Amino acid sequence: MSEQRFAEQVAVVTGAGSGIGQAVARQLAVEGATVIGCDVDAEGLATTAKLVEEDGHTATMIVVDITAQADIDRIVAALPDQRVDLLANVAGVMDHFLPVTELDDATWDRVLAVNLTGPMRLCRAVLPLMIARGRGSIVNVSSIGGLTGAVAGSAYVSSKHGVVGLTRSIANLYAEDGIRANAVCPGGVQTNIGRSAAPKVPWAYQRLERSFGRVTRTATPAEVATLICWLGSDEAVNVNGAVVTSDGGWTS
Ligand SMILES: NC(=O)c1ccc[n+]([C@@H]2O[C@H](COP(=O)([O-])OP(=O)(O)OC[C@H]3O[C@@H](n4cnc5c(N)ncnc54)[C@H](O)[C@@H]3O)[C@@H](O)[C@H]2O)c1
């Protein structure tokens, strides 16, 4: 593996203020990318900027809410020379393991907006720029909840299945333009996602818990980031439309 796979490349990373997105931003900066880290959490972004500096690099951080089209426009406006080589859609929230019969519209709307509509809008915004240059790579973070209904609530599972569909659609329709799109499906990762993961409906959580017995290990954010960076890099030139698990065998 070359240490400078992203030299002279521009990378946009959402969710860069915490967890997996923070690890992706750090790795990309180490590997030579001009990183634009995006997150709704200003404090988290400041921490990421500090970590990147401690690694001996710099990165641009933008406070955005990816559910707002105006903020998507601000990300695009921040791109140097309107160029983007890699989009890593990492930001996401959970849904308190709510089953559909207990699901309120606000939770459904919020989870779909952050996990699916925001990533779609960012893809829609950067694809023309990528197509104009004949190259570009998109890595969308789904979840094993994008492959099975057994690990989260109805809104989260629906949003993450949607991310898989969005990824495959882009991979299929834009391959001839030099674009690749792939999805990563993590299992358990030590991050701050727990903020939106406190179970609210005991019976539903008890039913979901049956599948948690299959968990073999919990990953570090860096362990998932390394897969995202590889898929985003030119080393993965022949990988397009892949949906890759990083779950220690949970769904095996
Ligand atoms: N941690 C896990 O076990 C796990 C498992 C499978 C999939 N995932 C997925 O990994 C991705 C990263 O999550 P994480 O585990 O690092 O969690 P995290 O909570 O540590 O990080 C998620 C980041 O997304 C940001 N974010 C939330 N809403 C946003 C918005 N509207 N606009 C901009 N930023 C927003 C948060 O502020 C946070 O910094 C998510 O898509 C999540 O669904 C996580």
PDBQT file of the ligand as one rigid body, heavy atoms in Angstrom, charges set to zero:
ROOT
HETATM    1  N1  LIG A 301     -20.810   2.680  15.124  1.00  0.00    +0.000 N 
HETATM    2  C1  LIG A 301     -21.402   1.616  14.605  1.00  0.00    +0.000 C 
HETATM    3  O1  LIG A 301     -21.514   0.589  15.285  1.00  0.00    +0.000 OA
HETATM    4  C2  LIG A 301     -21.901   1.643  13.192  1.00  0.00    +0.000 A 
HETATM    5  C3  LIG A 301     -22.335   0.449  12.603  1.00  0.00    +0.000 A 
HETATM    6  C4  LIG A 301     -22.808   0.447  11.304  1.00  0.00    +0.000 A 
HETATM    7  C5  LIG A 301     -22.855   1.616  10.583  1.00  0.00    +0.000 A 
HETATM    8  N2  LIG A 301     -22.443   2.780  11.175  1.00  0.00    +0.000 N 
HETATM    9  C6  LIG A 301     -22.515   3.999  10.363  1.00  0.00    +0.000 C 
HETATM   10  O2  LIG A 301     -21.277   4.644  10.368  1.00  0.00    +0.000 OA
HETATM   11  C7  LIG A 301     -21.477   6.021  10.094  1.00  0.00    +0.000 C 
HETATM   12  C8  LIG A 301     -20.640   6.832  11.057  1.00  0.00    +0.000 C 
HETATM   13  O3  LIG A 301     -21.168   6.687  12.352  1.00  0.00    +0.000 OA
HETATM   14  P1  LIG A 301     -20.243   6.578  13.646  1.00  0.00    +0.000 P 
HETATM   15  O4  LIG A 301     -20.440   5.214  14.197  1.00  0.00    +0.000 OA
HETATM   16  O5  LIG A 301     -18.880   7.059  13.366  1.00  0.00    +0.000 OA
HETATM   17  O6  LIG A 301     -21.066   7.542  14.634  1.00  0.00    +0.000 OA
HETATM   18  P2  LIG A 301     -20.684   8.938  15.307  1.00  0.00    +0.000 P 
HETATM   19  O7  LIG A 301     -21.928   9.373  16.011  1.00  0.00    +0.000 OA
HETATM   20  O8  LIG A 301     -19.442   8.787  16.120  1.00  0.00    +0.000 OA
HETATM   21  O9  LIG A 301     -20.395   9.891  14.061  1.00  0.00    +0.000 OA
HETATM   22  C9  LIG A 301     -21.422  10.327  13.206  1.00  0.00    +0.000 C 
HETATM   23  C10 LIG A 301     -21.205  11.792  12.871  1.00  0.00    +0.000 C 
HETATM   24  O10 LIG A 301     -22.238  12.223  11.979  1.00  0.00    +0.000 OA
HETATM   25  C11 LIG A 301     -22.562  13.549  12.330  1.00  0.00    +0.000 C 
HETATM   26  N3  LIG A 301     -23.878  13.935  11.867  1.00  0.00    +0.000 N 
HETATM   27  C12 LIG A 301     -25.085  13.502  12.318  1.00  0.00    +0.000 A 
HETATM   28  N4  LIG A 301     -26.070  14.150  11.704  1.00  0.00    +0.000 NA
HETATM   29  C13 LIG A 301     -25.492  15.019  10.838  1.00  0.00    +0.000 A 
HETATM   30  C14 LIG A 301     -25.992  15.977   9.927  1.00  0.00    +0.000 A 
HETATM   31  N5  LIG A 301     -27.309  16.191   9.786  1.00  0.00    +0.000 N 
HETATM   32  N6  LIG A 301     -25.120  16.707   9.201  1.00  0.00    +0.000 NA
HETATM   33  C15 LIG A 301     -23.791  16.527   9.342  1.00  0.00    +0.000 A 
HETATM   34  N7  LIG A 301     -23.258  15.629  10.198  1.00  0.00    +0.000 NA
HETATM   35  C16 LIG A 301     -24.106  14.892  10.940  1.00  0.00    +0.000 A 
HETATM   36  C17 LIG A 301     -22.494  13.558  13.858  1.00  0.00    +0.000 C 
HETATM   37  O11 LIG A 301     -22.388  14.874  14.376  1.00  0.00    +0.000 OA
HETATM   38  C18 LIG A 301     -21.266  12.700  14.117  1.00  0.00    +0.000 C 
HETATM   39  O12 LIG A 301     -20.111  13.493  14.216  1.00  0.00    +0.000 OA
HETATM   40  C19 LIG A 301     -22.989   6.261  10.203  1.00  0.00    +0.000 C 
HETATM   41  O13 LIG A 301     -23.533   6.367   8.903  1.00  0.00    +0.000 OA
HETATM   42  C20 LIG A 301     -23.494   5.030  10.899  1.00  0.00    +0.000 C 
HETATM   43  O14 LIG A 301     -24.828   4.733  10.566  1.00  0.00    +0.000 OA
HETATM   44  C21 LIG A 301     -21.964   2.819  12.443  1.00  0.00    +0.000 A 
ENDROOT
TORSDOF 0
